[in-house]
Amino acid sequence: MTSRYLATVVIALFSIALLQGCSKEMIGGAAVGAAGVGAAYEYQNKKQMDRLEEDFKAGRITKEEYLKRKEDIKNGSIIY
């Protein structure tokens, strides 16, 4: 998953809100849902980064593999 995927989810949620007549409850629910999806996605990135660092420190992966995978995680994350 990438930030493009996250943006697509957010746009889809807001589009659904517009199709629902723009009720305040739906927009609020969509915003909360989008925030929840974003938080879960970033939490998963954090877990992947922690696991990656653990593997590198334990010698299970090379420095090149570590840097490549770290860059992949950074590309798909808003925080990193």
C-alpha positions in Angstrom: 0.0 0.0 0.0 1.1 3.5 -0.8 0.1 7.0 0.1 -1.7 6.9 -3.2 -3.9 4.1 -1.8 -4.6 6.1 1.3 -5.5 9.2 -0.7 -7.9 7.0 -2.8 -9.6 5.7 0.4 -10.0 9.2 1.7 -11.4 10.5 -1.6 -13.8 7.5 -1.8 -15.1 8.2 1.8 -15.7 11.8 1.1 -17.4 11.0 -2.3 -19.7 8.6 -0.4 -20.5 11.5 2.0 -21.5 13.7 -0.9 -23.7 11.0 -2.4 -25.5 10.6 1.0 -26.8 14.2 0.9 -23.9 15.7 2.9 -25.5 14.8 6.2 -23.2 16.0 9.1 -23.3 12.6 10.7 -22.0 10.9 7.5 -19.3 13.5 6.9 -18.2 13.2 10.5 -18.2 9.4 10.3 -16.2 9.5 7.1 -13.6 11.8 8.6 -13.3 9.5 11.7 -13.1 6.5 9.4 -10.4 8.0 7.2 -8.4 9.0 10.3 -8.8 5.4 11.6 -7.6 4.0 8.3 -4.6 6.4 8.2 -3.7 5.6 11.8 -3.9 1.8 11.3 -1.8 2.1 8.1 0.9 4.1 9.9 0.9 1.7 12.8 1.6 -1.1 10.4 4.4 0.9 8.9 5.9 1.4 12.4 5.7 -2.3 13.0 7.4 -3.0 9.7 10.2 -0.5 10.4 10.8 -2.0 13.9 10.9 -5.5 12.5 13.3 -4.3 9.8 15.7 -2.7 12.3 15.5 -5.9 14.4 16.4 -8.1 11.5 19.3 -5.8 10.5 20.7 -5.7 14.1 20.5 -9.5 14.3 22.4 -9.9 11.0 19.5 -11.6 9.2 19.6 -9.1 6.3 22.4 -7.1 4.7 22.9 -3.3 4.8 21.8 -3.0 1.2 18.6 -5.0 1.8 18.0 -2.9 5.0 18.3 0.4 3.1 16.2 -0.8 0.2 13.3 -2.0 2.4 13.6 1.1 4.6 13.2 3.3 1.5 10.2 1.3 0.5 8.5 1.8 3.9 9.3 5.5 3.8 7.8 5.9 0.3 4.5 4.4 1.5 4.3 6.4 4.7 3.2 9.9 5.6 5.2 10.0 8.9 8.6 8.5 7.9 
